[in-house]
Amino acid sequence: MARQKGASEELIDAIQDRRGRAPLEQLDPGWRTALEYADVVHASGHLVTDALHAKLRAAWAEGQLVDITLVIGMTECLNRCRY
């Protein structure tokens, strides 16, 4: 989907492996915060701090936060479920 929306291969690679952070710095701060949120939730949803939540609320509307959380949760489930 990222390719369809015009994301560069460099950005997609950086998002997938997180070793090359420079392309991520080109993202809007809200998107960087969403990726940070995804990383934290991947480790444990209990690790989401008030500070991170405040950054998310500053960048996204409440409905958008619900959508972001839903996508992260669905992705985690699909990555962990065995069929």
N, CA, C and O atoms as a DFTB+ gen file, in Angstrom:
332 C
 N C O
     1  1       0.819      -1.174       0.000
     2  2       0.000       0.000       0.000
     3  2       0.878       1.257       0.000
     4  3       0.552       2.244      -0.659
     5  1       1.978       1.216       0.734
     6  2       2.858       2.385       0.792
     7  2       3.371       2.742      -0.600
     8  3       3.454       3.916      -0.960
     9  1       3.716       1.712      -1.380
    10  2       4.177       1.969      -2.748
    11  2       3.073       2.614      -3.577
    12  3       3.330       3.537      -4.350
    13  1       1.856       2.132      -3.414
    14  2       0.728       2.693      -4.164
    15  2       0.495       4.148      -3.806
    16  3       0.022       4.921      -4.640
    17  1       0.817       4.535      -2.582
    18  2       0.622       5.911      -2.126
    19  2       1.831       6.792      -2.414
    20  3       1.845       7.966      -2.046
    21  1       2.859       6.223      -3.080
    22  2       4.001       7.024      -3.507
    23  2       5.213       6.998      -2.598
    24  3       6.127       7.803      -2.781
    25  1       5.253       6.100      -1.626
    26  2       6.414       6.018      -0.738
    27  2       7.609       5.473      -1.514
    28  3       7.469       4.575      -2.344
    29  1       8.777       6.026      -1.233
    30  2      10.001       5.569      -1.896
    31  2      10.435       4.220      -1.328
    32  3      10.067       3.857      -0.210
    33  1      11.218       3.488      -2.106
    34  2      11.752       2.206      -1.635
    35  2      12.639       2.426      -0.407
    36  3      12.650       1.600       0.506
    37  1      13.378       3.529      -0.384
    38  2      14.235       3.851       0.750
    39  2      13.413       4.013       2.028
    40  3      13.802       3.523       3.089
    41  1      12.278       4.699       1.924
    42  2      11.418       4.897       3.088
    43  2      10.803       3.576       3.535
    44  3      10.759       3.289       4.732
    45  1      10.336       2.783       2.604
    46  2       9.741       1.482       2.945
    47  2      10.766       0.597       3.634
    48  3      10.454      -0.054       4.631
    49  1      11.992       0.566       3.111
    50  2      13.052      -0.230       3.743
    51  2      13.350       0.268       5.147
    52  3      13.526      -0.534       6.065
    53  1      13.407       1.581       5.324
    54  2      13.690       2.145       6.644
    55  2      12.595       1.800       7.644
    56  3      12.886       1.505       8.803
    57  1      11.355       1.834       7.211
    58  2      10.239       1.499       8.098
    59  2      10.280       0.017       8.465
    60  3       9.994      -0.356       9.602
    61  1      10.636      -0.814       7.504
    62  2      10.620      -2.248       7.759
    63  2      11.760      -2.718       8.646
    64  3      11.549      -3.582       9.497
    65  1      12.967      -2.176       8.473
    66  2      14.070      -2.704       9.274
    67  2      14.579      -1.739      10.335
    68  3      15.311      -2.152      11.235
    69  1      14.214      -0.475      10.255
    70  2      14.534       0.548      11.247
    71  2      16.031       0.775      11.457
    72  3      16.413       1.503      12.373
    73  1      16.890       0.169      10.629
    74  2      18.322       0.429      10.779
    75  2      18.690       1.774      10.171
    76  3      19.526       2.490      10.723
    77  1      18.090       2.126       9.060
    78  2      18.365       3.399       8.422
    79  2      17.317       4.415       8.829
    80  3      16.257       4.483       8.207
    81  1      17.583       5.201       9.851
    82  2      16.585       6.122      10.405
    83  2      16.466       7.404       9.583
    84  3      15.461       8.104       9.707
    85  1      17.441       7.735       8.759
    86  2      17.418       9.017       8.039
    87  2      16.136       9.214       7.218
    88  3      15.557      10.299       7.277
    89  1      15.667       8.220       6.457
    90  2      14.419       8.444       5.712
    91  2      13.218       8.702       6.608
    92  3      12.295       9.422       6.227
    93  1      13.230       8.116       7.797
    94  2      12.117       8.323       8.719
    95  2      12.066       9.764       9.211
    96  3      10.994      10.273       9.537
    97  1      13.208      10.413       9.264
    98  2      13.257      11.803       9.713
    99  2      12.542      12.722       8.728
   100  3      12.181      13.845       9.081
   101  1      12.336      12.262       7.504
   102  2      11.625      13.046       6.502
   103  2      10.115      13.003       6.711
   104  3       9.387      13.818       6.145
   105  1       9.647      12.068       7.514
   106  2       8.220      11.934       7.765
   107  2       7.709      13.064       8.642
   108  3       8.462      13.662       9.411
   109  1       6.441      13.342       8.517
   110  2       5.754      14.276       9.399
   111  2       5.894      13.765      10.839
   112  3       5.857      12.555      11.062
   113  1       6.051      14.654      11.808
   114  2       6.194      14.210      13.205
   115  2       5.066      13.295      13.685
   116  3       5.301      12.393      14.488
   117  1       3.860      13.520      13.205
   118  2       2.748      12.649      13.602
   119  2       2.954      11.213      13.158
   120  3       2.656      10.277      13.899
   121  1       3.469      11.041      11.939
   122  2       3.736       9.690      11.450
   123  2       4.891       9.049      12.205
   124  3       4.860       7.850      12.481
   125  1       5.913       9.839      12.545
   126  2       7.015       9.290      13.348
   127  2       6.502       8.839      14.711
   128  3       6.927       7.806      15.227
   129  1       5.589       9.613      15.294
   130  2       5.011       9.235      16.584
   131  2       4.171       7.971      16.443
   132  3       4.193       7.117      17.329
   133  1       3.435       7.837      15.351
   134  2       2.645       6.627      15.119
   135  2       3.555       5.400      15.009
   136  3       3.222       4.335      15.528
   137  1       4.697       5.543      14.340
   138  2       5.644       4.429      14.250
   139  2       6.259       4.108      15.608
   140  3       6.474       2.942      15.940
   141  1       6.539       5.143      16.385
   142  2       7.044       4.928      17.750
   143  2       6.004       4.162      18.572
   144  3       6.340       3.234      19.307
   145  1       4.755       4.559      18.439
   146  2       3.643       3.894      19.124
   147  2       3.565       2.422      18.715
   148  3       3.392       1.549      19.565
   149  1       3.691       2.149      17.424
   150  2       3.646       0.767      16.944
   151  2       4.788      -0.046      17.545
   152  3       4.594      -1.202      17.922
   153  1       5.971       0.545      17.635
   154  2       7.108      -0.158      18.231
   155  2       6.846      -0.485      19.703
   156  3       7.145      -1.587      20.163
   157  1       6.291       0.470      20.429
   158  2       6.019       0.258      21.856
   159  2       4.936      -0.806      22.037
   160  3       5.082      -1.705      22.866
   161  1       3.858      -0.709      21.271
   162  2       2.770      -1.688      21.390
   163  2       3.266      -3.080      21.001
   164  3       2.824      -4.079      21.568
   165  1       4.175      -3.146      20.043
   166  2       4.746      -4.440      19.646
   167  2       5.423      -5.109      20.846
   168  3       5.308      -6.320      21.033
   169  1       6.121      -4.324      21.648
   170  2       6.772      -4.877      22.845
   171  2       5.731      -5.217      23.903
   172  3       5.732      -6.324      24.442
   173  1       4.848      -4.280      24.201
   174  2       3.761      -4.487      25.163
   175  2       2.904      -3.235      25.221
   176  3       3.427      -2.128      25.345
   177  1       1.622      -3.399      25.135
   178  2       0.709      -2.272      25.250
   179  2       0.789      -1.591      26.601
   180  3       0.395      -0.433      26.744
   181  1       1.299      -2.307      27.593
   182  2       1.446      -1.744      28.931
   183  2       2.582      -0.727      29.013
   184  3       2.710      -0.020      30.013
   185  1       3.402      -0.650      27.971
   186  2       4.544       0.255      27.976
   187  2       4.227       1.627      27.371
   188  3       5.102       2.489      27.303
   189  1       2.990       1.829      26.937
   190  2       2.606       3.137      26.382
   191  2       2.548       4.128      27.539
   192  3       1.738       3.988      28.456
   193  1       3.413       5.123      27.480
   194  2       3.508       6.104      28.564
   195  2       2.536       7.263      28.348
   196  3       1.997       7.449      27.257
   197  1       2.328       8.025      29.398
   198  2       1.504       9.232      29.284
   199  2       2.133      10.213      28.299
   200  3       1.423      10.893      27.558
   201  1       3.462      10.289      28.289
   202  2       4.160      11.196      27.374
   203  2       3.922      10.795      25.919
   204  3       3.665      11.655      25.076
   205  1       4.004       9.505      25.618
   206  2       3.752       9.045      24.255
   207  2       2.293       9.293      23.883
   208  3       1.996       9.729      22.770
   209  1       1.404       9.019      24.797
   210  2      -0.016       9.252      24.527
   211  2      -0.272      10.742      24.249
   212  3      -1.062      11.080      23.368
   213  1       0.383      11.612      24.983
   214  2       0.231      13.053      24.761
   215  2       0.744      13.445      23.377
   216  3       0.130      14.265      22.695
   217  1       1.872      12.859      22.962
   218  2       2.397      13.137      21.616
   219  2       1.417      12.668      20.545
   220  3       1.216      13.346      19.538
   221  1       0.815      11.511      20.769
   222  2      -0.168      11.000      19.811
   223  2      -1.382      11.918      19.735
   224  3      -1.854      12.239      18.644
   225  1      -1.886      12.339      20.886
   226  2      -3.072      13.204      20.920
   227  2      -2.787      14.571      20.303
   228  3      -3.689      15.212      19.763
   229  1      -1.539      15.014      20.383
   230  2      -1.182      16.297      19.781
   231  2      -1.151      16.217      18.252
   232  3      -1.359      17.216      17.564
   233  1      -0.888      15.019      17.736
   234  2      -0.737      14.846      16.293
   235  2      -1.981      14.305      15.600
   236  3      -2.168      14.535      14.405
   237  1      -2.825      13.598      16.320
   238  2      -3.943      12.880      15.705
   239  2      -5.243      13.150      16.465
   240  3      -5.238      13.371      17.676
   241  1      -6.335      13.127      15.740
   242  2      -7.664      13.225      16.343
   243  2      -8.007      11.892      17.007
   244  3      -7.415      10.860      16.688
   245  1      -8.953      11.923      17.920
   246  2      -9.310      10.713      18.670
   247  2      -9.696       9.557      17.749
   248  3      -9.259       8.426      17.965
   249  1     -10.499       9.821      16.738
   250  2     -10.890       8.766      15.806
   251  2      -9.705       8.196      15.044
   252  3      -9.657       6.999      14.759
   253  1      -8.756       9.053      14.717
   254  2      -7.555       8.584      14.029
   255  2      -6.725       7.688      14.941
   256  3      -6.140       6.704      14.487
   257  1      -6.674       8.027      16.227
   258  2      -5.946       7.186      17.181
   259  2      -6.591       5.806      17.292
   260  3      -5.902       4.795      17.423
   261  1      -7.899       5.780      17.238
   262  2      -8.599       4.494      17.265
   263  2      -8.207       3.686      16.029
   264  3      -7.908       2.496      16.134
   265  1      -8.206       4.324      14.865
   266  2      -7.827       3.633      13.627
   267  2      -6.389       3.133      13.681
   268  3      -6.111       1.989      13.319
   269  1      -5.481       3.983      14.131
   270  2      -4.063       3.598      14.229
   271  2      -3.911       2.405      15.160
   272  3      -3.202       1.452      14.837
   273  1      -4.571       2.451      16.310
   274  2      -4.494       1.358      17.278
   275  2      -5.086       0.079      16.697
   276  3      -4.542      -1.005      16.904
   277  1      -6.187       0.199      15.979
   278  2      -6.809      -0.966      15.351
   279  2      -5.867      -1.618      14.345
   280  3      -5.716      -2.840      14.340
   281  1      -5.240      -0.822      13.503
   282  2      -4.318      -1.370      12.505
   283  2      -3.125      -2.032      13.185
   284  3      -2.708      -3.120      12.786
   285  1      -2.579      -1.389      14.202
   286  2      -1.451      -1.989      14.929
   287  2      -1.877      -3.310      15.560
   288  3      -1.161      -4.306      15.454
   289  1      -3.029      -3.327      16.211
   290  2      -3.516      -4.544      16.852
   291  2      -3.783      -5.666      15.862
   292  3      -3.435      -6.820      16.116
   293  1      -4.393      -5.334      14.745
   294  2      -4.665      -6.354      13.723
   295  2      -3.360      -6.909      13.158
   296  3      -3.235      -8.113      12.937
   297  1      -2.404      -6.037      12.927
   298  2      -1.115      -6.474      12.399
   299  2      -0.411      -7.381      13.404
   300  3       0.144      -8.413      13.027
   301  1      -0.431      -7.000      14.684
   302  2       0.178      -7.847      15.711
   303  2      -0.503      -9.207      15.756
   304  3       0.171     -10.232      15.853
   305  1      -1.811      -9.229      15.689
   306  2      -2.551     -10.486      15.734
   307  2      -2.190     -11.369      14.541
   308  3      -1.915     -12.558      14.702
   309  1      -2.194     -10.789      13.362
   310  2      -1.885     -11.567      12.166
   311  2      -0.441     -12.084      12.191
   312  3      -0.162     -13.180      11.706
   313  1       0.463     -11.294      12.752
   314  2       1.860     -11.723      12.828
   315  2       2.068     -12.814      13.855
   316  3       3.013     -13.595      13.738
   317  1       1.202     -12.889      14.867
   318  2       1.403     -13.860      15.939
   319  2       0.515     -15.092      15.814
   320  3       0.833     -16.137      16.381
   321  1      -0.585     -14.989      15.088
   322  2      -1.516     -16.109      14.953
   323  2      -0.953     -17.148      13.990
   324  3      -0.308     -16.817      12.994
   325  1      -1.204     -18.370      14.304
   326  2      -0.812     -19.480      13.409
   327  2      -2.091     -20.123      12.911
   328  3      -2.985     -20.448      13.692
   329  1      -2.165     -20.297      11.638
   330  2      -3.366     -20.887      11.039
   331  2      -3.164     -22.331      10.745
   332  3      -4.071     -22.991      10.238
